[in-house]
Amino acid sequence: MNITLNGNNKSIQEISSVLDLLKSLELTPETVVVELNTTIIQPDSYDTTNIAEDDWVEIIRFVGGG
């Protein structure tokens, strides 16, 4: 399946949910915000929100510092 991830085309295999995508990218769900087709997805819905062909996904990571 092909999606647009942070503005880049990406081919993904065996991924059906936002949580699957985060796991495949080795990202911790608690440290990111996910936008799917211009809608922000609530973290408690990552495992039930499906990703489909040609979806647009933006992932923003929290970074600490001082």
C-alpha positions as CSV (number, residue, x, y, z in Angstrom):
1,M,0.0,0.0,0.0
2,N,1.2,3.5,-0.7
3,I,0.7,6.5,1.6
4,T,2.2,10.0,1.9
5,L,4.1,10.2,5.2
6,N,5.3,13.6,6.2
7,G,5.2,14.8,2.6
8,N,7.0,11.8,1.2
9,N,5.7,8.8,-0.7
10,K,6.1,5.6,1.3
11,S,5.2,2.0,0.5
12,I,4.1,0.1,3.6
13,Q,3.4,-3.6,4.0
14,E,1.2,-5.4,6.5
15,I,0.1,-2.2,8.2
16,S,-3.6,-1.6,8.9
17,S,-3.7,0.9,11.8
18,V,-2.0,4.0,13.0
19,L,-0.5,2.0,15.8
20,D,0.9,-0.5,13.4
21,L,2.6,2.3,11.4
22,L,4.1,3.8,14.6
23,K,5.5,0.4,15.6
24,S,7.0,-0.2,12.2
25,L,8.7,3.2,12.4
26,E,9.9,2.4,16.0
27,L,8.1,5.4,17.4
28,T,6.5,5.5,20.9
29,P,2.9,6.4,20.6
30,E,3.0,8.6,23.7
31,T,5.6,10.9,22.1
32,V,3.9,11.8,18.9
33,V,0.9,13.5,17.4
34,V,-0.6,11.8,14.3
35,E,-2.7,13.6,11.7
36,L,-4.5,11.4,9.2
37,N,-6.0,13.2,6.1
38,T,-6.0,16.5,8.0
39,T,-7.7,15.1,11.1
40,I,-5.7,14.7,14.4
41,I,-6.1,11.2,15.7
42,Q,-6.5,10.8,19.5
43,P,-3.9,8.5,21.0
44,D,-6.5,6.1,22.4
45,S,-7.7,5.6,18.8
46,Y,-4.4,4.7,17.2
47,D,-5.1,0.9,17.3
48,T,-8.6,1.3,15.8
49,T,-7.9,4.0,13.2
50,N,-7.1,2.3,9.9
51,I,-4.8,3.5,7.2
52,A,-5.9,3.1,3.6
53,E,-4.2,3.4,0.2
54,D,-3.2,7.0,-0.7
55,D,-3.8,8.3,2.8
56,W,-1.9,11.4,4.0
57,V,-0.2,10.9,7.4
58,E,1.8,13.5,9.3
59,I,3.6,12.5,12.4
60,I,5.0,15.1,14.8
61,R,7.4,14.1,17.5
62,F,7.7,15.8,20.9
63,V,11.3,16.9,21.6
64,G,12.4,18.1,25.0
65,G,15.2,20.5,25.6
66,G,16.1,23.6,27.4
